[in-house]
Every structure is written in C-alpha cells, then in structure tokens.
Amino acid sequence: MSTMGDGTRAVRAGLPEPEQFEPTLPGPVFAAHFHLSGEPTGPYTYGRDTNPTWTHLERAIGELEAPGEPVETTVFASGMAAISAVLLSQARTGDVVVLPDDGYQALPLVREQLEAYGVEVRTAPTGGDSQLAVLEGARLLWIETPSNPGLDVCDVRRLVEAAHSAGALVAVDNTLATPLGQRPLELGADFSVASDTKGMTGHGDILLGHVTCRDPELTAGVRRWRKVVGAIPGPMEAWLAHRSLATLELRIDRQCATALTLAEALGKRPEVTGLRYPGLPTDPSYPKAVRQMRRFGSVVSFVLPDRARAERFLTELRLVEDATSFGGVRSTAERRARWGGDAVPEGFIRFSVGAENPADLVADVERALDAALG
C-alpha cells in the first residue's frame, strides 16, 4: 500500500482478507476470555492482553503512520494513556527526560509523576528548537509539534539527530497533525504518539490513543505497560475508530483547507492579534512546517482584546460549539485561559475547524467578531 494515495489507504487500512459472506470490517469482538486449552501460545488469550478488534485497528494505524514499512502500533483507552505509556515505560529513577514547556495541558501532571519516581525533568519551549539546549544526558526527548495550543513548530529531523547523537530516544506527539499531516517515524522519531480522540477519529464521540514504533523492543515495553495498568480501549470504541478512519482524508482535507481560509480572513481583522496557523505563509512556523508537514491541521489560534470580548465572541457563534477538544467534524472553539496552566492571554482563542462549508463558517466567525468587538 506504500504507493497508494492517502484516501485509498485510509479506506482500506487494516481490513482483513475478504471472506465469502463476511463483512468487510468485522464487528467488535466483546470477550474477556477466549477458548484456551493447553499451552497459551495463540494470539488471543485474555481480553486485557489482546483483542481481534484492536488488531485490525492497530494494523490500520500502522499503515497510515508508515506505509509499506514494518511497524507496530499499540492502542490505548485515551491519548493520555498512550503518552503515559511511553514516558513511564521508558524512564527510570535517575534518568533525564526533556519535555516541552508549552505542550498539552496534562503534561505537567506526567512531569509530577516522573519526578515522584526520581526522574529529572527538563523543559524548554517548542519554538526555536529550544529543547536542543537541554538534551545532554537525556534518556528521552518528548516533542509536540505543532504545539497545543500555541501552534509552534520545531524541526523534528534536527532534534532527532541531536537526541540520537546524545543517546536519547525521541517521541513525537502528532495529535494536531495526524499521520496525514506529518509522519514522525519517517522524520526519524522512535515513537509516534497521538490522542486519536481528536482528528484521527474526528467525531468527538470516542476516547482513544495510540503509540507506533519501528523497534519491536520499544513496542514490547509499551505493550507491557498497557497490560500492567490495564489502559485498554473498549472493543466498541476500537471498532468505531477503525470505521472513522475511512473518512480521514476527506475530513482532514476539508478541515485544513477551511482552516487556511479562516486564518486568512482573521488576518484582515485589526482587532485580532497573535494569529497562528502553521499553513499560513506569514506564520513564524511556516518555513519549518512546510519542510516536514504535508497538511497543517485544523486548529487556528488567535487573541481577542480581553476576556469579556472573547467570551462574547464565543457566545455569538452559531455554527461553533464552545468545547475543549479539537479535530472533529463540528467546529469548536474555547477561551483557553479558562482552564489555567497554559501561558496564554485571557483573550486567547483556540479554534478547531470542522467540516462545515467554508463560506458558512467564515461568515459565522465574521458576524460573531462584529457583535463582540463592534
């Protein structure tokens, strides 16, 4: 499948060989245990370890992450379960881990847990490849690019080369980009990690995450962690996720195109500041993004003058839900500072572009801005 287009691959990924009178994508397998006589040498033994529905989904994600290459994917109950599996399976007492200081809001919780286990954690911003300065002696470098919510981009190849030279493994949180926008393993990373709650499944109704590796030993460590902590997805969620992958290119292409259109419209509004979208040629991240990304994601961020006007803007929107996730077919937006923890202004808006008609969505945003700022 390495020569196929993204849409064809997404539609076909992970499907079993056709069987007469059987469905193209077999239904979810609900099982805590399987028939198991004699030695437990088969592929399915107990529901916390393996499940046929996971197998199909893991193969599908692997085909998207690294087409035509031998990789292994492990699916989890959430993006945070996937993130924790990499960091907590690889780091030991006395190790050094490098994290971004502008990454996903729950990363500080993982940092606290790592430090409680005696792991030294260093942080630096995503922008400017600033993590390079704190790599010495590290066991693992964690990259998030584009960063959430600031949308900074770092040079993955450059960071990977430096980290590997220093003896460190590299994990890339690829949630914002998805494998259709960026393939971390092709850029040299050891782990590609994502919250599939977002763009990969794209309907805002599933919690899921995954980790993909080339190295079977790294995969074994991640899978052992999943088994130990039991952070497994339900079969129904896994099946729905696989079903949702079929429309991945259709969704992502519409969302990315509309995101660029929205960013261009926002750039013409003098009351809007701090506009960020990696696919906008005027964006500071664009020169790096265009070298390593094939699509630039569905998220646009910008700043309105203050909290009150940002809240009014969100209230005035009719086609956009005030919600905290992103990557779904229905547009969402939020005033990110309401949660605390992110170094953003009170009027900072994280806007996730959905699959609505571009003209309708831009018109809704323009009208809401006029109402809030007029």
Phi, psi and omega in degrees: 000003186294336182265357181283157174288163183300321181294316178298316181297317181297322181291324187261346191301132172076004181285141177287169175299140182299141174231136181305129176070011176254153179291156178299313175246107182303148180293168182296141178262113178261107182204129171274328178220165181232157175303129189209084176262151178072212182286139182278072185252357182279176184285336185231116185236316183211143191294345176275343183267309185211159179203136182300327179293322174298318184303313179299316181293318181297321177295320180297312180297320178300321179292332177278324182290321184210078184304129176078003182248153179279095177236165178233136180244143175237125181262151185227169182289343179196168175297320180294327176296321178292315178300312181297324181299319179291306186295317186274344175274338185260329186270139178236164177308129181094346178286164175245131176238136179252123179242158170284146177268003180234027183270195183307144191300332182275353179303321177302331176293321177293321178301315179300320180291318177300315180294326176296333177271006178085022176264133176279127180246126174248149180227154176201158181293157176291315183298148178071014183052038188293342179292342177304325187288346185238024184277339189305125177078007184284148173270326185212134173251127178253121181247140172231109184213125354298151182282155181242117014255003190283343177064031169282155182232138173244163181277101186297315181302315181297315181293321179297314180300315180293318181295314180296323177297330180270002178086016183257147169279159181230128173243138179241122171280111188253022188301313184293327186273323192064163180297342177282342177261331186198138179241095185303324181294325176293334178274000174107356182293156178272329180230133167250122189235145177204152164272108181280359170303331188270238190296329184299315179265324160074008182241004176067025183230009181225137167259127184195154174212167177210160172229130177239136181223154168274323187280117180300329179292320177294319177299318181300320178295319179293317180292325176297320179297317178301319180294318183294315184267349177070030184275061189259146176281151173289151179301323181294318178298318180296319180292316178298322178298315180296316176303319183290334181298334183300330181261013187303309182295319179302315181292310186295318180297316178296315184295316181293319179296317180290325178300318178294318178299317179295317180299319178296320179293318179295326180296343179269357181263113183296335181281349178266125179238172174059029182294130178226131169202120187300337181272000178275121185304336179273356182287141179302332182275349188303314182303322177282317183300318186290340179277338186231355181244142177261337173217153194250009172092173186256000188256131174239138176236150180198170185237131172260162194304326182200177183299314185298316182286330174294318178295319179296319177303312182295322180294324183284340181295136181252333182255005187233129180273138173278097186211162190263354180267184178206168176090003184270168181289340174259129182297142176227157176207154175206156170277104193295330184292349181297338181273338190074166175094328177266137180278071182230155178293163180299331181264014182289127179246126169259118187244120178257117184278129180265207185255017177295165174299132185305316182297321180295316183293314180297320179297321178296318179294315179300316181295318179295322177295317179300318181292321185279330189245351185289000000 
